[in-house]
Amino acid sequence: MLAGLYRLLRVLSRPTLLLLPGLLNDAELWRDQVAALSDVAHCVVGDLTGSDSLRGLSERLLATMPERFALAGFSLGGYVAQDLLRIGGARVQRLALLDTSARADTPERVEQRRAQEASVRVAGSFHGFGESLMRRYVDPSRLGDQALLQRVRGMTQRLGPQVFLQQSQLARGDGHAVLRQFRRPMLVLWGEHDLITPPKVHQEILELAPHARGLELSQCGHLSPLEKPREVSAALRQWLLAD
């Protein structure tokens, strides 16, 4: 009986963890982490569709959260997480940033996205995430992993071209000031071979928040929650339970 009561109390005391996916990602990105962390957190995967601004996404997400919650953002979701801190930082008890950046968009990066948008509009069709993109997004050791490719392709095809165009137009702002002010438990995690947000970008975040824990995953590219699910889940568990 006491063991059952203890389990019930542990479940009732679980913090809410808001997990934010990246560009053209949905809840599938976090599937393994939700399963692995359900005993220590009530996991909620945020919807990053339906708004033409980061602030619009942030305000909508914040309205659905309890007074206090933990926050983890991957890639584009990391930018949304930083904007959430700007408008509701006092409510965020823990912050994890995975494979993302605190840098504002450069003109070159904006131009790259505009070119991608134009190609989608001209083509008139959308094929999602193919093998050529896979070479930039995952570690070379995972290039032959068809199961991984199908998981990623499934997300991109479910969300489709309109979500891609909408998300690619979101302005990514500079997060240096807001991260420098955050003093609660913080995790910064990235893949050793992340070509989208390279390791040096994450080292910049750690310089802003020297109290944060930094973790580089070996033989991992940009898609760490999918490429290294056990390692990411273990790191998030440690972060959630840290004092």
N, C-alpha and C positions, 0 to 999 in steps of 0.2 A: 504494500500500500504506500509506504513512504517513497519507494522508488518511483511509483506512478505519479505521486504528488510532485516529486522533484521534477520529473519530465514535464508535467503540466505547467509548473511555475517557470521552467526554462523557456517553454514555447511562448507563454504569455509575456515574458519579459524581452523577447527578441526585438532588436531594433529594426526599423524599416530601412532597407537598402534600396536606393534608387539606382538602377543600372541603365546607363545611356549608351545606345549603340552608335555606330558610325554611319558614314555615307552608304546609303542603300543596304543597310543592315536592319534586321528586325529582331524579335526575341530569340530567334535561332542562334544568334551570335553568342548569347549568354546561357544557352540551354544547359551546358555542363556545370556552369557555376551556380545556377539556380538550384540544380539538383544537389550539388555538393554542400551548399551553404544553408539549406533550408532549416537545419537544426539550430543555427545561430543567428539567422536573420530572416525577416519577412521580405522576400525579394520582389521588387516591382520593376519591370522593364519599361522605360519611358518610350513614348511614341514621338519620334522626331519628324513627323510629317504634318502637313496641314497648316504651315505658317510660312510667311515669306521673310521672317527675321528671327535672329537668335533670341531677341528680347520677347517676341511673341511666344516662342517655344518655352522660354524660361518661365514666363508668367503663367502659362497654362499648366506646366508641370508643378510649379510651386503651389498652385491652388489645390492640387490633388494630394499633397503630402501632409503628414502629421506635423505637429509643431517642431519636432526634432527628428532628424533622419541622417543616415549615412549616404554618401554620394560617390558613385564611381562612373567615370566617363571614358569611353574609348574613342580615339580619333576625333571625328566631328563631335561626338558626344563629350569629349574633353573641353571643347570650346563652349558648348552649351553649359557644362558644369561650371566653368569659370564665370559665365554670365549669371548663372544662378547665385554664385557667391556675391556678385555685385548687388543683387536686389534682395537676397535673403540669406546672407552669409551667417547671421547669428543662429539660424536654424540648422545649419549643416554642422554635424558633430564630428564627422570624419570625411576625408576626401581622398579618393584614389584616381590617379590620372594614368591611363594606359595608352601607349603608342599615340601620343598627341603632342601638342605644342602650345607654348604661350605666346608665340610670335604672331603679330598681325599679318594679314595677307600682304604679300609683296605684289607689285604690279605684274611681275612675271608669272606668279602663281594664278593671279586673277585671269591673265590672258590665256594661260593653259586651260583653265576651266571653261572660259568662253569658247575656245576652240573645240573642246569636247562637247559642249552644249550644241554648237553649230552642227557638228557631225551627227548628233542624235536627231536634230530637227531635219537635216537634209536627207538622212538615210530613210526616214519614214518608218523605221522599225527599230526594235531594241532587243539586243541579244544577251544583255546582261554581262556577266563576268566570264570571259573566255580564257583559254590557255595562255594567250599572249600577255594578258594582264596579270595572270597568275605569277609570271616570272618576276614582276615587280612587287607583288604583295606578300609572297611567302618565301620561306627559306629554301635555298636550292635543294635541300634534302627532301622537300615535300612536293616537288614538281610532278611526281608521278602518282600522287595521292588522289585518286579519282573520287573517293568518298568526300574528301575535303573540298574538292572542286565542286562537287554536286551540292554540298551544303551552301557554299557561297553563291553559286549560280542560282539555286532555288530562292535565296533571299532577294537577289537583284531582279529576278524575273517576277517575283510576287509584287515587289514595290513598283517596278516599271519605269518608263521614261519620264512621266510627269513628276514623280517624286525625285528622280535624278536631277531634272532641271531645276526643281524647286530647291533642293538641298544644295546644289552646286552654286546657286546664286546667293546663299546666305553669306553675309560679310563676317569673316573671322577677325575678331578684334584682338588687341594686345592685352594679355592677361598678367603682365609683370606686376603691376601695382596690387591687384587683388590677391595674387598668390603670395606676395611678400607679406601681406597682412595676416594671412591665415596661419594660426598657431596651434591648431588641433592635430590629432593624429593624421598623418598623410603618407600615402604610398605613391611612388612614381615607378612605373614598370614599363619595360620596353624589350623588344627583340634585338638580339645581337646584330642581325642582318636586316633591320627595318630600313628600307630604302625610301619610304614615304615620310616618316618622321625619324631621322637617324639618331643614333645615341647621343650625339653632341647637343641635340635639341632638348633632350631630357636632362642632360647635365646642367643646362642653363636653368631649368626649373629647380633642380636641386640647389643651385647657387642662390636662388630666391628664397628657398625654404630649407635651410640647412638642418632643421630638425626632422625633415622627412626621411623616410626610408627609401632608398633607391635599389631597384632590382633589375638586372639585365639577364634575360633568358638566352642561353646558348642555343645555337641552331634553330633560331626563331626569326621570322620576318615580321611584317606589320600586323598580321592577324593573330596576335598572341592568344586571345581566348579560345580560338579554334585550333591553333597549332600546338599549344601547350596547355590544354585544359586543366590537367591535374596541378601543374605548377602555378598557374594563375589562381586556381581555386585555393590552393594552400596559402599563397601570399595574401589573398583577400581575407581568408579566415584569420590569419595572424594579425592583420591590420584591424579587423573587426573586434578582436578580443584584446587588443593592446590597451593599456591604461593611458 
